[in-house]
């Protein structure tokens, strides 16, 4: 098979919104926070939606059909892609790197990147912090001086934020973004506004582990990708994946990849191997795909895993 079209999973969240219900499916809940669009993680193992492998999970296909991926043997599919839509702020949080996560969580670390797709005029995120060291961070956190401690930043559609493991961050309310990340579900919460979950309990915090993994260095610079007119623009090239923004006006011919690539539609509609693919949906361009041409217009984010 040239292409594996993935069926998304929707995740209800305490901070979720009606965005997906209004835009994609009126049968969805009102508080969906995440649309997992490319994942083989145990917390959201997506199914194939087309062809001879339809109905099988991505993890099973990845394990049983290695020629489709041509990727060095690994136990898990390495990348996870999701769309996030918020009606309230997420917790103040941080993710561990690979070494810490493997030792303490039996999981991989979590480096991720955010492409802002939509945002209210005053929408903001937390992108890093202002403390010089662990002692200063701990003192300001304990005192609840979040505006002094955290680097709040207004966001606009098209901006891309690289979130390396160890970066303190959160997504604010009224934001829609694409998140590309390592295939991990490990999050350490520093603060959650004392809010209660559906069972009337506060969600757990992970202060000690968070303080272990926080980095004390400047965050990476931000770029606005929607202002770029080129057909192919590299968004981010890091040790885990390379992300590329495709601006497609009519049709696009995919190049040959050393392994495989994940294509996620963030605007517009495309026809891929006689199947219609719209906003939020992902398809895997397999290692057997070349040549592959799709038709349509809009924006696609292409995620290519790096050699481990």
TAGIKA-V925930 format. One record per residue. N is the residue number from 0. RES is the residue in one letter. PSI is psi in whole degrees, -180 to 180 (none if undefined). BURIAL is I if it has 24 or more other ideal C-beta (glycine too) atoms within 12 Angstrom, else O. Layout:
BEGIN
[[N RES PSI BURIAL] [N RES PSI BURIAL]]
END
This chain:
BEGIN
[[0 X 140 I] [1 X -36 I] [2 X 138 I] [3 X 110 I] [4 X 128 I] [5 X 142 I] [6 X 122 I] [7 X 162 I] [8 X 143 I] [9 X 138 I] [10 X 122 I] [11 X 135 O] [12 X 153 I] [13 X -27 I] [14 X 9 I] [15 X 172 I] [16 X 178 I] [17 X 11 O] [18 X -51 I] [19 X -34 I] [20 X -43 O] [21 X -38 O] [22 X -34 O] [23 X -41 O] [24 X 113 O] [25 X -13 O] [26 X -10 O] [27 X 162 I] [28 X 166 O] [29 X -18 O] [30 X 45 I] [31 X 127 I] [32 X -30 I] [33 X 140 I] [34 X 104 I] [35 X 118 I] [36 X -16 I] [37 X 107 I] [38 X 141 I] [39 X 16 I] [40 X 149 I] [41 X -22 O] [42 X -9 O] [43 X 74 I] [44 X 104 I] [45 X 157 I] [46 X 151 I] [47 X 138 I] [48 X 3 I] [49 X 160 I] [50 X -162 I] [51 X -21 O] [52 X 9 I] [53 X 135 O] [54 X -17 O] [55 X 150 I] [56 X 154 I] [57 X -38 I] [58 X -40 I] [59 X -43 O] [60 X -41 I] [61 X -37 I] [62 X -38 O] [63 X -17 O] [64 X 66 I] [65 X -26 O] [66 X -24 O] [67 X -22 I] [68 X -28 I] [69 X 39 I] [70 X 142 I] [71 X 141 O] [72 X 123 O] [73 X 159 O] [74 X -26 O] [75 X 151 I] [76 X 129 I] [77 X -12 I] [78 X 150 I] [79 X 132 I] [80 X 135 I] [81 X 158 I] [82 X 133 I] [83 X 136 I] [84 X 130 I] [85 X 144 I] [86 X -11 I] [87 X 166 O] [88 X 141 I] [89 X 168 I] [90 X 156 I] [91 X 125 I] [92 X 173 I] [93 X 153 I] [94 X 148 I] [95 X 164 I] [96 X -180 I] [97 X -45 I] [98 X -46 O] [99 X -43 I] [100 X -41 I] [101 X -38 O] [102 X -41 O] [103 X -22 O] [104 X -5 I] [105 X 44 O] [106 X 171 I] [107 X 164 I] [108 X -176 I] [109 X 97 I] [110 X 135 I] [111 X 166 I] [112 X 146 I] [113 X 127 I] [114 X 114 I] [115 X 123 I] [116 X -34 I] [117 X 149 I] [118 X 140 I] [119 X 159 O] [120 X -37 O] [121 X 15 O] [122 X 142 I] [123 X 161 I] [124 X 168 I] [125 X 126 I] [126 X 86 I] [127 X -173 I] [128 X 176 I] [129 X 1 O] [130 X 145 I] [131 X -26 O] [132 X 179 O] [133 X -39 O] [134 X -44 O] [135 X -41 O] [136 X -47 I] [137 X -41 O] [138 X -44 O] [139 X -37 I] [140 X -45 I] [141 X -36 O] [142 X -7 O] [143 X 26 O] [144 X 66 O] [145 X -37 I] [146 X -30 O] [147 X -34 O] [148 X -41 I] [149 X 150 I] [150 X 96 I] [151 X 141 I] [152 X 130 I] [153 X 146 O] [154 X 156 I] [155 X 151 I] [156 X 138 I] [157 X -17 I] [158 X 144 I] [159 X 131 I] [160 X 112 I] [161 X 125 I] [162 X 89 I] [163 X 152 I] [164 X 137 I] [165 X -5 I] [166 X 122 I] [167 X 135 I] [168 X 164 I] [169 X 157 I] [170 X 129 I] [171 X 179 I] [172 X 156 I] [173 X 45 I] [174 X 141 I] [175 X 129 I] [176 X 159 I] [177 X 129 I] [178 X 127 I] [179 X 130 I] [180 X 165 I] [181 X 153 I] [182 X 84 I] [183 X 151 I] [184 X 31 I] [185 X 119 I] [186 X 134 I] [187 X 118 I] [188 X 134 I] [189 X -33 I] [190 X 140 I] [191 X 25 I] [192 X 17 O] [193 X 23 O] [194 X 162 O] [195 X 146 O] [196 X -173 O] [197 X -19 O] [198 X 8 O] [199 X 19 O] [200 X 150 O] [201 X 140 O] [202 X 146 I] [203 X 147 O] [204 X 164 O] [205 X 56 I] [206 X -50 I] [207 X -46 O] [208 X -39 I] [209 X -45 I] [210 X -28 I] [211 X -33 I] [212 X -10 I] [213 X 137 I] [214 X 148 I] [215 X 74 O] [216 X 160 O] [217 X 149 O] [218 X 163 I] [219 X 153 O] [220 X 158 O] [221 X 142 I] [222 X 149 I] [223 X 110 O] [224 X -27 I] [225 X -14 I] [226 X -5 O] [227 X 131 O] [228 X -8 O] [229 X 156 O] [230 X -35 O] [231 X 123 I] [232 X 124 I] [233 X 122 O] [234 X -50 I] [235 X 133 I] [236 X 104 O] [237 X 179 I] [238 X -14 O] [239 X -36 I] [240 X 160 I] [241 X 127 I] [242 X 136 I] [243 X 133 I] [244 X 126 I] [245 X 124 I] [246 X 109 I] [247 X 127 I] [248 X -26 O] [249 X -56 O] [250 X 163 O] [251 X 135 I] [252 X 117 O] [253 X 139 I] [254 X 171 O] [255 X 134 O] [256 X 149 I] [257 X -30 O] [258 X -97 I] [259 X 176 I] [260 X 152 I] [261 X 123 I] [262 X 124 I] [263 X 125 I] [264 X 121 I] [265 X -7 I] [266 X 139 I] [267 X -171 I] [268 X 140 O] [269 X 154 I] [270 X 121 I] [271 X 112 I] [272 X 48 I] [273 X 12 O] [274 X 138 I] [275 X 132 O] [276 X 126 I] [277 X -170 I] [278 X 131 I] [279 X -17 I] [280 X 148 I] [281 X 151 I] [282 X 148 I] [283 X 123 I] [284 X 105 I] [285 X 169 I] [286 X -13 I] [287 X 12 O] [288 X -28 I] [289 X 133 O] [290 X 146 O] [291 X 126 I] [292 X 133 O] [293 X 158 I] [294 X 156 O] [295 X -176 I] [296 X 147 O] [297 X -154 I] [298 X 138 I] [299 X 137 I] [300 X 123 I] [301 X 124 I] [302 X 120 I] [303 X 119 I] [304 X 145 I] [305 X 158 I] [306 X 128 O] [307 X none O]]
END
